[in-house]
Amino acid sequence: MLIEPGHPELSIAQQCQLLGLARSSYYYEPIPESEENLMLMRLLDQQYTRTPFYGARKMVAWLDTQGYAVERKRVRRLLQLMGLEAIYPKPRTSLPGPTEQRHPYLLREMSIERCNQVWSCDITYIRLQHGFIYLMAVIDWFSRYVLSWEVSITLDTSFCLEALDRALCVATPGIFNNDQGVQFTSNEFTNRLKAADIRISWDGRGRALDNIFVERLWRSVKYEEVYIKDYQNVPDAIRNLREYFTFYNHERLHQALDYQTPAQVYLKG
């Protein structure tokens, strides 16, 4: 067992921090979904990654071609549970939240020329053998370097704050860009950015390319890691994701970076 309750020297919170595990994930229990629903969610996740413009109607039709006759109401519920919304050609794992203060999208026609000029973040769905979790990551736009990441069993704000705090221990960006989900528009999240004197940029509603580098990261994570493995539980997912992000940052060559790794570009910059 990775976490030892009643450890004589380390609290559960300290052990989670040492493992890079959100405290909420320690208390993980299997998501109360039937095996059939979990199977359908796997299929929907993979098809959505291929065709993010498919809504519930087209997903129903696609499932029918695969031999699964499923009602549209059920498909819509599963898509909502996974945070997938076809109005935007990207996973929307966070719902727009009410907020008095709005921040404009600052990156339109901006030339990205250096590291730490712009960071962004997003959340995506990650399947497990008998359930699922959510993954949040912070990425540097210029180098594609993943500064931090965190997982959680719920779409609360705390795991996003943990990832943000770890990223800010590395450096401070000039601009931080994110979507308008409740996690990222919350006072807790925006106040962290304001306290560090970071300019806040929010994606425009319905603009899929406003956070394109994170979307490309999610496709890489899904196709190169998640879909070729079968995570047993949260610790197994964390262990494999940690290995993948180490590979992604330090070994994976990017054509857009002149076949350098994100770490080579970020650590130079």
C-alpha positions in Angstrom: 0.0 0.0 0.0 1.4 3.4 -1.0 -0.2 5.4 1.9 0.2 4.1 5.5 -2.5 5.3 7.8 -1.3 6.0 11.3 2.3 6.5 10.2 4.3 7.6 13.3 6.0 10.5 11.6 4.0 11.5 8.4 0.4 12.5 8.2 -1.8 11.3 5.3 -1.6 14.7 3.8 2.3 14.7 4.0 2.4 11.2 2.5 0.1 12.3 -0.4 2.3 15.3 -1.0 5.4 13.2 -1.2 3.7 10.9 -3.7 2.3 13.7 -5.8 -1.2 12.5 -4.9 -4.1 14.7 -4.2 -5.6 14.0 -0.8 -9.0 13.5 -2.4 -7.6 10.6 -4.4 -6.5 8.8 -1.2 -10.1 8.3 -0.3 -10.9 7.0 -3.8 -13.8 4.6 -4.1 -15.0 3.0 -7.4 -17.3 5.2 -9.3 -20.9 3.8 -8.8 -21.4 3.1 -12.5 -22.4 -0.3 -14.0 -19.8 -2.3 -15.9 -21.9 -1.7 -19.0 -21.8 2.1 -18.5 -18.1 2.1 -17.9 -17.6 0.1 -21.1 -19.8 2.6 -23.0 -17.8 5.5 -21.5 -14.6 3.9 -22.8 -16.0 3.7 -26.3 -17.4 7.3 -26.1 -14.1 8.6 -24.8 -12.1 7.0 -27.7 -14.6 8.1 -30.3 -14.7 11.6 -28.9 -11.0 11.9 -29.1 -11.2 11.0 -32.8 -14.4 13.0 -33.6 -14.8 15.8 -30.9 -17.6 17.4 -33.1 -19.9 14.4 -32.4 -22.8 15.3 -30.2 -25.2 12.9 -28.4 -27.2 12.1 -31.6 -24.2 11.2 -33.6 -22.7 9.2 -30.7 -25.9 7.2 -30.5 -25.7 6.5 -34.2 -22.0 5.6 -34.0 -22.7 3.2 -31.0 -25.4 1.6 -33.1 -22.8 0.8 -35.9 -20.7 -0.9 -33.2 -23.6 -3.1 -32.2 -24.8 -1.1 -29.1 -28.4 0.2 -29.1 -28.4 2.9 -26.5 -30.9 5.6 -25.8 -29.9 9.2 -26.4 -30.8 10.2 -22.9 -28.3 7.7 -21.5 -25.6 8.7 -23.9 -26.1 12.4 -23.0 -25.8 11.6 -19.3 -22.6 9.7 -19.8 -21.1 12.4 -21.9 -22.0 15.0 -19.3 -20.5 12.8 -16.6 -17.2 12.6 -18.6 -17.3 16.3 -19.3 -17.5 15.9 -23.1 -19.5 18.6 -24.9 -19.7 18.7 -28.7 -20.6 22.4 -28.9 -16.9 22.9 -28.3 -14.6 20.6 -30.3 -12.7 19.8 -27.1 -13.4 18.0 -23.8 -15.3 20.4 -21.4 -14.6 18.8 -18.1 -15.6 21.9 -16.2 -18.9 23.9 -16.5 -19.0 27.7 -16.8 -19.3 29.2 -13.4 -21.0 32.5 -12.4 -18.5 35.2 -11.7 -18.8 39.0 -11.5 -15.4 39.7 -13.0 -14.6 38.6 -16.6 -11.2 38.4 -18.2 -10.6 38.8 -21.9 -8.8 36.4 -24.2 -5.3 38.0 -24.4 -3.6 35.7 -26.9 -5.3 36.4 -30.2 -2.6 37.2 -32.8 0.0 37.2 -30.1 3.4 35.9 -31.1 4.7 33.3 -28.5 8.4 33.9 -28.5 9.8 32.7 -25.1 9.3 30.3 -22.2 7.1 31.5 -19.3 5.4 34.0 -21.6 2.1 32.1 -21.5 1.0 29.1 -19.5 -2.3 27.4 -19.7 -4.2 24.5 -18.1 -7.2 22.2 -18.6 -8.9 19.1 -17.3 -9.5 15.8 -19.0 -11.2 12.4 -18.3 -9.0 9.4 -17.6 -10.5 5.9 -17.5 -9.6 3.2 -15.0 -10.5 -0.5 -15.1 -13.4 0.0 -12.8 -14.1 3.8 -12.8 -12.4 7.0 -13.8 -10.5 10.0 -12.6 -9.9 13.6 -13.9 -6.4 14.9 -14.9 -5.4 18.5 -14.8 -2.1 19.8 -16.2 -0.3 23.1 -16.5 1.8 23.6 -19.7 4.1 26.3 -21.0 3.0 27.3 -24.5 6.4 28.1 -26.0 8.2 24.8 -25.0 5.1 22.5 -24.6 6.7 21.7 -21.2 4.3 20.2 -18.6 5.1 22.1 -15.4 2.8 20.2 -13.2 -0.2 17.9 -13.1 -2.6 16.4 -10.7 -5.5 13.9 -10.6 -8.7 13.8 -8.6 -11.9 11.7 -8.4 -14.0 14.8 -8.4 -14.2 18.0 -10.3 -13.5 20.2 -7.3 -11.1 23.1 -7.3 -8.6 21.8 -4.7 -6.7 19.5 -7.1 -6.4 22.3 -9.6 -5.0 24.6 -6.9 -2.4 22.0 -5.9 -1.2 21.7 -9.5 -1.1 25.5 -9.9 0.9 25.9 -6.7 3.5 23.3 -7.8 3.8 25.0 -11.2 4.3 28.4 -9.5 7.2 26.9 -7.5 9.0 26.4 -10.8 8.5 29.9 -12.4 6.0 32.6 -12.9 4.3 33.2 -16.3 3.4 36.6 -17.8 0.0 35.3 -18.8 -2.1 32.4 -17.6 -4.8 31.2 -20.0 -7.6 28.8 -19.1 -11.2 28.0 -20.0 -14.2 29.5 -18.1 -14.9 26.4 -15.9 -15.9 26.8 -12.3 -12.5 25.6 -11.1 -10.5 28.2 -13.0 -12.9 31.1 -12.5 -13.2 30.6 -8.8 -11.9 33.3 -6.5 -9.4 30.8 -5.0 -7.8 30.2 -8.4 -7.9 33.7 -9.8 -6.6 35.2 -6.5 -3.5 32.9 -6.7 -2.7 34.3 -10.1 -3.4 37.9 -9.1 -1.2 37.5 -6.0 1.7 36.5 -8.3 1.0 39.5 -10.6 0.0 37.2 -13.5 -2.3 38.5 -16.3 -5.4 36.3 -16.6 -6.7 35.2 -20.0 -9.9 33.3 -20.5 -10.8 31.3 -23.6 -13.6 32.7 -25.7 -16.8 30.7 -25.5 -17.0 28.3 -28.3 -13.4 28.9 -29.5 -11.7 25.5 -29.6 -8.3 26.8 -30.6 -7.9 29.2 -27.8 -6.2 26.5 -25.7 -4.8 24.4 -28.5 -1.5 23.3 -26.9 -3.3 21.6 -24.0 -5.7 19.9 -26.4 -2.7 18.5 -28.3 -1.2 17.3 -25.0 -4.5 15.5 -24.2 -4.5 13.7 -27.5 -0.9 12.6 -26.9 -1.7 11.4 -23.4 -4.7 9.4 -24.6 -3.2 7.8 -27.7 0.3 7.2 -26.4 -0.4 6.2 -22.8 -4.0 5.8 -21.6 -5.5 3.8 -24.5 -2.7 1.3 -24.6 -2.8 0.5 -20.9 -5.5 -0.5 -18.4 -5.1 1.4 -15.2 -6.2 -0.7 -12.2 -6.7 2.1 -9.7 -5.7 5.6 -8.8 -2.1 4.7 -7.6 -1.6 2.7 -10.8 -2.8 5.6 -12.9 -0.5 8.1 -11.1 2.5 5.8 -11.4 2.0 5.4 -15.2 1.1 9.0 -15.8 4.2 10.1 -13.9 6.3 7.9 -16.1 4.6 9.2 -19.2 5.0 12.9 -18.3 8.7 12.3 -17.6 9.0 10.7 -21.1 6.9 13.5 -22.6 9.1 16.3 -21.1 12.5 14.7 -21.4 12.5 12.2 -24.3 9.6 12.8 -26.7 10.7 14.8 -29.7 8.4 17.5 -31.1 8.5 18.5 -34.7 7.3 22.0 -33.9 10.4 22.3 -31.6 12.8 21.3 -34.3 12.8 17.8 -32.9 13.9 18.9 -29.5 12.2 17.8 -26.3 10.1 20.2 -24.2 12.6 20.1 -21.4 15.5 21.0 -23.7 13.6 24.1 -24.9 12.2 25.1 -21.5 15.5 24.7 -19.6 17.3 26.7 -22.1 14.7 29.5 -22.0 
